[in-house]
Amino acid sequence: MNAKYQQAPGRGLMNQTAFDLRMNYLETLSKDISKAIKSESIGLFQIQNNIESFIGTVEIPLGLVGPLLFIDKDKKPEWVHSAVATTEGALVASMNRGIKAISECGGFEAHIVHQKMVRTPMYTFKRLSESIAFDEWIKRNFKKIKAKAQRHSNHAELLEIGSVIIGKIVHLKFVYSTSDASGQNMTTSCTWNACLWIEENFELETNIEILNFVIEGNGASDKKVSFYAIQNGRGCHVISECFLSNEVIEKTLRTNANDMFSSYNHSLSISRLDGMVGHNVNVANAIAGIYASTGQDLACIHESSIGILQIEQTKEGLYLSLVLPNLVVGTVGGGTHLPVPSRILELMDCSGAGKVERFAKLIAGFALSIEISTLAAIVSGQFARAHQKLGRNKPVKWLLASEIDTNFVKMNTPYFRDTIDRVNFDNEVHLDNGILTDLTKKITKKVIGFIQADIHTADGQHYPLLLKSKALGKEVLDGLHFMASNVSVDLADILAKHYNALEYKDNHIKELAVYEALQSIGFSYMPRLYGTVRNRDREIYLILMERLDSRDMLLMNSESTPEKWTIPFIKKTIDSIHLVHVHFQYDKNKLESIEVFAIQKALKLYNAFVDLNRKDYDYLNADHRFDELRDFINDSSNNGYKPISKMSLIHNDFNPRNIAIRANGDPCIYDWELAIYGIPHRDIFELLAFTLTPDFECSDLGDILKYHFTRVQSMNNEDYSWSDYLHDFKLGGLAFLISRVNFYLTGSILMNYPFIERVFTTSFNMLDSVKKMP
């Protein structure tokens, strides 16, 4: 082929003109690529020595890991954090679980054996005798060579020069300590200048000709795995250790010490048979993630991920240690000065001089945490479930984001009365999805969740619009299964068996049906509904409605601020939901797509949640409360769930996460996806569990319940008494505790719902107070 090579413009140059030339050229290869890869935080001046032909950056999501309890020699114990750059789902969650287990057992300790960097120039002679003479001369002149080498760095210290003679070839192993830098470039410069001095002086003194030398003859194991590096040192040789108690292994890791040790011990045989270098579970995950986030040389991940995990079983639990013999890291140089890496190093208190040993120790501690968590997950079966591809490949023509445009909105907003001129979509502002949507996003690639837009009408008016794209009920249950599998394999299995008994079933159908039914009766205490979309073949279930703005609300997303909920707000909210309760009673105006709350069908699942939460929340000293839940479950199993009041359509997720208060004081109720038929008391109990503080005044509770009683009584006959109401209120409260609070408590292990312990306490305090009411 004789075609002339066409070089890209601006190649190798690091100035603005060359950068612009490259970007213009790049646009001819891939349209609009420059917008996608443009860096907002890194300037050309910052990376002059880090890259050539710069065109932009690639983003890797960062996950926070920690706090991890670190015990460092004679210093005070401290809580440390890091950030992991990764696109692997479940990695950060798994690391944090291991971190929690280590910390609950007193933290980890670490020790640095040495820090070294090697460069191995190669010399060629005519015969073996000359190689031997060269080796002897190097040994005699080590101090001179050391002085020449160290003259070219303020940090490198030449510790020794080893030699390997292979016939007429000599490999010299220059072994350095490089302070806080990883040292590859530093040792190259030092060694090169030493080699020039060697070449000049050896031939002059001995009259032996060096036929050839190269700065690196591949004996340094640079970015490669070798037994020499493992045994003799390259990078930081660091050892971390911790102890795990039997109690923490069972409670936090959801397995037991015997199974973990047995699995580890049995896996050693295949490691030996396969000739595996080292023995670990997945050290590389932690090292790669921290390297990427702190500006380390990513090509060193391979050699740095050699790890030797050691486990010993004792009566009390497990002793674990992890050896990382070749951790090539630095806290200065390389990419450590760039904006994000420098801040992550600051987060770890590992930025700059004098910090490399601390940095290596922390990496070893975080790596030990992923080893512990992954081994436990493999043993218990959680590993497969957490990584299971629950999301399906596209079996149908799913809704695409590109389809949602002005015409789409015009066609699907029958309740919007004005003439739509255009719709502007805002993809820059992120709206928080609900808990169920967030879980479901982990297992499907469909367009689900919120899309926000603004409708502009022909007469110049502007209306905020929210499109809510629903996941299928089965997909929501799969998301719950994903959550459960990260907590307990047994719980996940039980949950899978009770799919059809839970209120999450067919939530995509239910929410659209409820909004349409409320629209039909002119219900005003909800976001204005503009339309719904149902396309079963394409699995499209979409709601188009008013987008609420917190700036226009007195209260919104106030689940963590019960003090803002005054009694008038609570009573007005009771009035608004009562309109739903009274209109859609089970024996009249029943919505066919909504089922009755069937507590008896899921008692085994609720028991599993109670048992799990009893252990995880032992610090609440609430065994007697979990006993009450267990008694309720047993009673429901033996005698049935027997409310006295008539059943009606209830929201079933009726709390300030789904209720706003408009500027005029009117409630605005949304997110009806869990609606079921049950007793109205269930909604009111949940509302009060969130809006009252644990130390509420009993007289305030009594006043609110009397207020609601008069409304419930109107739904029933005149014989429905105050004692009947209190009986049903307690049933509704216990049902709320076992079916919803139980879920929140377990989910908070992974996602931390700050309100849930308060709601748990308030709920039981209400039940105690109701028992005393006349």
N, C-alpha and C positions, 0 to 999 in steps of 0.2 A: 504494500500500500504506500503510494507516494504522495498522498494528500498532505498539505501543509498543516502543521499543528496550530490550532487557533487558541492562543492563551487568553484566559479570562482577564478583563481589564482590571487594573489596580492590584494585581496579584502580589501578595506579600507585603504591600505597603500599608502603613497604619497612620493615615492622615485623612482628613475629611473629604478631600477631593477623590482619593482612591476609594474610600468607602462609598461615596455617591456613585462612582462609576460601577462598582461591583453591584450595588443595589439596582441600578438601572439595567444592568446586564441580566441580573437575576429575574427581573420582571419579564424579560423576553422569554425566559425558560418556564416560569410558572406565575401566572397572573395573580396579583395581590399577595404574593408570598411575603413581601417585605413587611406588610402590616402584621402578619402573624408572628414573625420572628423578631421584630424590632424590640430592642431592650429599652426600658424606661429608666433603668437604674444604673447601668454600666456605661461609662464614657470611654472613648478611645484612649484617652490619656491614662486610664486606670489599668489597661490591659496590654500596654506596649510590649511587655516581655512575656505575656501569657499565651498569645495566640497570633496567628498570621491570617491575612485575608478575612478579617472579622466581618460577619454579616448580621449577627444577632445572637439571641440566646434561646435556649430551650428550658421550659419550666417543668420542674418535677414537684408534685405536691409535697408539702412538709407536714409531718405529724408530730405532735408534742408527746414525748415520753418522759415519765417521771410523775411525782417525785420518788427518787430512789434513795434509800438511806445508805450513806457512805461512811465507813469507819476507816479513817486514815491515820494510822500509827498513833501518836500521842495527841492528836488534835481532837477537838470536839466533834461528835457525830454531826453530819450535815445532810440536808436534803438536796439532791442534785437533779437537774433536768437535762435533756438534750432534745434535738429535733432530728427526725429521720426523714430523708427524702426517698419516697418510694411511690410506685403505682400499684403495688401488690396489696389487694384487699386483705384484711384480717391481720396484717403484720403488726401494725401499731397497737391494735387491741391486744394481740398476743403478748407483745413485749410488755405492755402495761400490766397485764395479768401476772407475768413473771416478776416484774418489779414490785408489785403489791405483795406477792408471796415472800420475796426476799426481805422486804422492809418489815413485814409483820413478824419476821423471825429475827430481827435485830440487825439487818443490813448486811452488806458485803465488805470484805477487806481485799486489798490488792497489794502486790509487791512487784517492783521492777528489778529484774535480774541484771540486765545491762541494756544499753542502747548502742547500736553499731550500724555503720554503713560500709559497704565493701565495693571496691573497684578493682578489676583484675586485668591489668595490661598483659599482653602476650608478646614474647620475644622469640625470634627464630635464629638459630645458629647453624654452622656447618656440620657439627658433630656433637655427640654426647659430652665429651670432655670439656667442650667450651660451655655447654649448659651448666655443668657442675661448677666450673670456675666462676661463671656469672653468679650463680647462687651464693657461693662463698663470699664473693666481693660485696653483694648486696647486704649480707649479714654483717660484714665488717664496717660498712658505711651507713648503717641504719640511722644513726643520730644525724648525720649530714643530710640524708634524704628526708628525714622527718622535718628538719629545719626548713629545707627548701619547699616542701609541700605545704607546711603550715603558714608560710609567708604569704600565701595567696588566699587566706581566709582568716577572719577574726574568730571563727567558731569551731572549725574543724581541728581535731586533735588526732594525729596519726598514732594509733596504739601499737601496731605491729605490721610487719610485712611477712607473710607466709609465702611459701613457694611450692609449686607442684611441677616436677620435672617429668616430661614425657618425651624421652629420646632427646632430640635436638631442639625441643620446644620447652620454654619455661613460662609458666603462668605465675605472676606475682600477685598475691592477694593483699592489697592495701586495705587495712582494717582501720576505720576511723570511728571516733565519737563525734557527733555533729550538733551537739547542744540541742536547741529547740527546733531545728529544721530537720526535715526528713533526710536531706543531704545528698540526693543523687547528683544535682548540678554542682554543688559545692565540691564534692569529692572528685568529680570529673575534672574540674579546673585544677584542683590541687595535684591530682595524680598526673595530669598532662604535663604540668610544669616540672614535677619531680622526674618524669620520664625523660624530658629533654635534657635535664642535668645528668641523669644516669647515662644516657647515650653518649653525651660529650665526654664525660670523665671516665667511664669504663673503658672505652676504646683507647683513650689517651694513656691510661695507666697499664693496660694489659696487652695492647696490640691485637686484641681479639675483635673481629668484625661482627657487629650485630647486623645480620642480613635484613631483618625487618622487625618492626614492632607496631602494634596497634593498641589504642587506648583501652579497648575492652575485648577480650578474647572469649567472652561468654562464660567466664568462670565466676562472675559476681552473682549469678542467679538473679539478675535484675529483672523484676516483674515476672519471675518464673519460680516454680516450686523446686526445691532441692533439699536433699538430706543434709548437705553441708550447711546450708543456711539455717536449717532447723537446729542442728547440733552446735554450730559455732557462732551463730548470731548474724542477723541482718534486720535492722529496725529495732523496735523495742521488744524485749522478751519480758512479758508480763504475765503474772498469775493472779487470778481472782478466786475467791472462795466464799462460800456461805453455808449456813445450816438451815434446813427446812424441818420444822416440827411435823409430826404426824397430823396434828390438828389442822395446821394451815394447809397441808397437802390435801386433806379431805375437804376442807371448807372452801379454799380459794382455787385450788387446782382441780377439784372434782375427781380425784382419784385417790390412790393410796400408795404409801412408800414401797410396799412389797412389789406391786405391779410395776412401778417405775423402775426400781432397781433390777427386777427380773428382765424387763424388756431391754434395758441398757446392757445388761450383762450378756444376754443371749445374742444381741446384735453385734457383739465384738467378733464373733466367729466369722461372719460373712465379711466384715471389714478386713480381717486378716486374709481370708481366702481371696478376696478381690484385690488385695494389695493397695487398699486405700491409704492415702497419706494422712496421718492423724486419725482422730475419731471424734466426730461431733455430729450434732443434729442439723443445725443450719446457722452456724456462726456467720456465714457470709451475708445473711440478711441484715443483721445489725451493723456489721462493718461497712457494707456497701451504702446503707442508708445514712450512717453518720459521716462517712467519707464524702458523699455527695453534698451533704448539707454544710460541711465545714471546709470545703475547698481543698481537699486532699487529692493526690494523684490517683485517679480512678483506675489506672492500669496496674496499681499495686494491690487492688482488692484481691486478686488471685493469690498472690503469695501471702498476703496479710491474713487471709481467711483460714490458714492452717490452724486447726484447733484441736487440743486433746482434752476431752471432757472426762473427768474421773468422778465416780459416784461410789460412796460406801454407805451401807445401811447400818443403822444403830437401833437400839430399842426406842430412842426418842424420835427418830425420823431418818433423814438423809443428810450426809455431808457431801458437798459438791465442790469441785475445783475445776477451773478452766485455764489451760495454758495456751497462750498465744505467743509463739516463739519469734514470729517475724512480722510484728505490727509496724509497718512503715508509715509513720505519721510525723507531722510537724505542726507547730503552733505559730511559726513564722514562715515566710516564703511561699512559693507556689501560689495557690489561689486563696490563701487565708486572708489576704487583705481586701478581697472583694466585698461589696456591701452586705450581702446575706451571710456568707461564711464568717465574716468578722463578727457579726452580731450573734450568730449561734455560738461561736467560741466564747464570746463575752457571757452569754447565757450560762455556759458551762464553767465560767471563770477559768478559761484555758487560753486566753488570748495573749499573745506576745511572749517575751522571753521568760524563762524559768518555769514554764507551764507544761512542757511536753510529757513529763512523767505523770503529772496529774491527768492529763488528757488520755494517756495510754491506760491508766488505771480505770478511768470512767468508761472508756470503750469496753474494757474487759468486763466491767460490772454489768453494763447494758447487754453485752453479748451473752453473758451468763444468764441473764433474765430470759432472753428468747430461747436459749437452750432448755431451760426449765419448763417454760410454758409449752413449747412445741412438743417436748417429750411427753408431758402430761396429757396434751391433747391427742397425741398419737395413741397413747396407752388407753385412754378412755373412749376413743372413737370420735372426739370432737374435731380432730384435724380434718377428717374427710368431710364432715358436715359443714364446717366453717368455710371450706374451699369448694364446696359443691356448686356446680354451675346450675343453680336453681332457675336462673333466667333462661328462657328458651331462645333458640334462633328464631328469626322472624318467620312464623308459620303462615301469617296472613299479611295483607297490606296494611300495616299499622299506620296510624296517623303520623305524618311528618310535620316538623315545625314549619317547613316551607309552605305547607298548605294553608296555614293559619294566617290569612291576610284580610284586607278590607272586604273583599267579596265573601269570604267565609263568614265573617261577622254579620254582614248584611243578610245573608241567607239563613242565619240561625238565631236571629234575635226578634222573634215575633212579638214579644212584649215591649220592645223599645218603640215608642210611638213617633219620635221625630225622624226626620230624613237624615240618614248617615251620609256625610260627605267623604270622610276618610277616617282611617284608624291608624294611629301611630303605636307601634309596639316598642316597649322599653325593656331591653335585655340587659341593661347595665345594672339596674337595681335588683338585688336578690331579695325575694320574699321567703320567709321561713315556712317550710312545709310542716304539716302536722307530723306527729310521731309515726303514724301508720305509713304515710307517704315516704318518709325518710327511710323506714325499714324496707319498704317495697323497692325503692330505688336501688338497693343493693343487689336485687336479684332479677332485674329486668332493664332493658335498654329502651323501652317504650317511652314516648313523651308523656310523662305523668307529672302531676304537681301543678304549680301555679304559673300562669303566663299573664303578665300585666300589660295593659294597653290603655289608650285614651281614645274615646270616640269624639270626633268633631262633626257637628251637625251642619246642615246647610245654612242655618240661621246664625251660625257663629258660636253656638254653645259647646261646652266641653264636659264630657262625662267620663269619670274613671271607670275602667272596665277590668274585671278579673275573669280569666278563663281557668277553670279547674278541671284538669284532665284526670279521670279516675282510673286507677288500676283495678283489675278484676278482683273479686273477693278472694279467689284462690291465690292470686299473687300476693295479696295482703297476708294471708295465712302463711304463705311461704316465707314472707319477710319476718313474721313472728317466729317461724321455725328457725330461721337463721339466727335471730336473737337468742332463742332458747338453746340452740346448739352450742353457742359460745358460753353458756352458763352451765348447762347440765345436759348430757346426752340423754339421760333417762327422761328428763323433763321434755326435751324435744320429741322423743318417741311418743310420749303420752299425748303431747299436744297434737301430733300428727293424727292420732287416732280419734281425736275429738273435733276435727275440722267442722263437721256438719252440725255440731251442737252449739257453736259459738256465734255471737252476734256479729262477728266479722264476715260471716258468710254472705256473699252476694251484696256486699256493701255498695258496690258500684251501681247496682240497680235500685237499691233502697234510697240512696240519697237523691237521685234524680226524681224518684216517685214522690218523695216527701216534699221537695221544693215545688213540684208541679201541683201537688194537692194543696199546699199552703197558698200558692198563687191563686188557685181556683176559688178560695174562700176570702181572698183579699187580706190575708194575714200581713200586717204591716211591720211586725217586729222581726224582720230579717233583712238581709241585703236585698235591694231591688233585683228581681229576677228578670233577665232579658231573654233567656231561652235555654234550651237543653238540646243535646245531640245524642242520639242513640244509633249505633250502627253495629249490630251484633257480629256480622261477618268480619268487620275490620276491628272489632274489639274497641270501638270508640264510645266512650261515655263521658260527656263533657257538659259542664255547667257554665253559662255565661251570665255574669251578675255584676252588681255594683262592687267596686273595689273600695274597701274602707280605708280611710286615712287616719292614723292615730292622732294626727294634729287636729282632727275635727271631732274627736271623741273625748268624753270625760274619762272613760275607762276603756282600756283595750289591752289584751294580753296581761291581765292583772292577777294571774294565778299565784304570784309570789308576794302580793301586796294586799292581804285581806283587810288591813286597816282602812283602805280606801272605800270599802264597801259599807255604806251606811244602811241602816234598817230601811229607810225609804227606797233606796236602790234595790234592796233585796225584795221588798214587797212588790215593787213595780215589776220586777223580773218574774216573781211568782204569778202575778196577774197575766203577764204575757204568755207564759208557758201553759197556764190554765186554759187559755183559749184553744190551744191545741188539744189538751187533755179532754176537754169537754166536747169538742167537736168530733174528734176521731176516736170514739169509744169502740171497744171490740165488738159490741153487739149492735153497733150501727156505724155506718160510714167507715167500715174497716178497709184499710189498704191491703190488697191481696198480696203484694210483694213483701209485706212485713210479717214476720213470724212472732210467736209468743216466746217470752223468756222461759227457757226450759232448763231450770237449774239442775234437775235430777239427772240430765243426760251428761253432765260434765263434772260430777262430784269427784271422780278419781283425779281429774286434772287439778281441780281446786285444792284437793288434799295435797297433791305434789307441790303446788305453790306454797301452801302453808308450811310444809316440812322444810322446804328450801329456805324460805324467808326467816323462819324461826332460827336457823343456824346463822344465816348471813347478818341478821340484825340482833344478835345476842346482846350487843352493847346497849340496846334500848331497854333491856331488862323487862321484856314484854311477853314472857312465856305465858302468863295468865291470859293475855289478849289472844295469842295464837290458840290457846286452849278453848277460848270462847268461839273462835272461828271453827275449830275442829268439832266442837259440840254442835254448832249450827249445821255443819255439813252432815254429821251423823244423824241429827234429828230430821233433816230434810230427806236423808236416805231412808230412814225408818218410817217416818210419818208423812212425808211429802211437804211441799212448799205450799202453804195454804193462807194466802191473803184473804181478807174479807171484802175489801173494796172492789168495785168493778175495774176491769182493766181498760187501759186506753193507750193510744200511741204516746210513747215517751221518748225523749231525746236520747237518754242513756249515756250521754257524755257531757252532762250539763254542768259546766264549770266555767270559770272566767277565761279559760283558754279558748272557749267557743262562744262567749257572750261579751259583747261590747255595750257600753252605755253612750248613746249619742249626746250631743251638746244640749239637746232639749230634755234630756233625762230619760228618753225612751230606750229600752233594751233592744239590742239587735242580736239575734240568735242565728248561728250558722253551724256548718259541719254536722249534718244530720246522718252521717254514714253508718252510725251504729244504732240507729233507731230500731226499737222493738216494741212489742205490746207487753205492758206490765202495769204495775200500779203507779199512780202519779207521785207517790211518796218517794219513790226511788230518785226521781229528778231533784226533788227538793232537798233530800238528804245530801246528795252530792254537792248541790249548790252551797249548802250551809257548811259542809266539810271544808270547802275551799274559802268561803268568805267570812267565816268566823275564826277567831284566833283560839288557840287551845284553852285560854283562860276566859272564855266568854262568860257573860253574866247569864245565869240560868233564867232570870226573868226575861231577858231579851229572847232567848230561845223559846220560852213558853209563849211569849207574845207572837212571835213569827209562826209558830205551829198552830196557835189558835186562829191566826189569820188564814192559814192554808186550810185548816179543818173546815171552815165555813164553805170554802169552795169545793172541797172534795165531797162534803156532805150533800151538796146540791147535785152531784153526779149520782149519788146513791139514794136510797130511800130514807125516810125520816128516822128509821130505826138505827141508822149508822151513827154510832155514838163516839164520844171523845175517846173512850177506852179502845173502841175498834180502831180509831185513827192511830192511837199510840202503838197498838199492836202492829199495824201495817207499816208505820214509820220505822219501827225496829226491824221488821222483815226487810224493808227496802234498804235500810242501812247496812244490814249484814250481807245482803246480796251485793251491794256496792263494794263492800270490803273484800269479799271473796272473789268477785269477778273482775273488779277494776283495780282496786288498791293493790291486790296481790300482783297483778301484772305490772303496775307501776314500780312496786318494790323490787321485783326481779329485774325489770328493765333498767332501773337506776344503778344496778351493779355495773352495767356497761356504759350508760349514758348520763347518769347523774341528774335526776330530776330533783332540784333543790327543795321543792314544795312537798315531797311525798311523806317525809317523816312528820311534818306538821299536820298534814291531812290525816294521816294514820292516827295521831294522838287526838286530834279534834273529833274524829269520828267516834272513837271509843268514849271520849268525854261526853259527847252528845247521848250516846246510848246509856251511859251511867245516869245522866241527868233525867232522861225520859223515864227510866225505871222508878224515879222518885216522884214523878208528877202524879197528882191525884187524878 
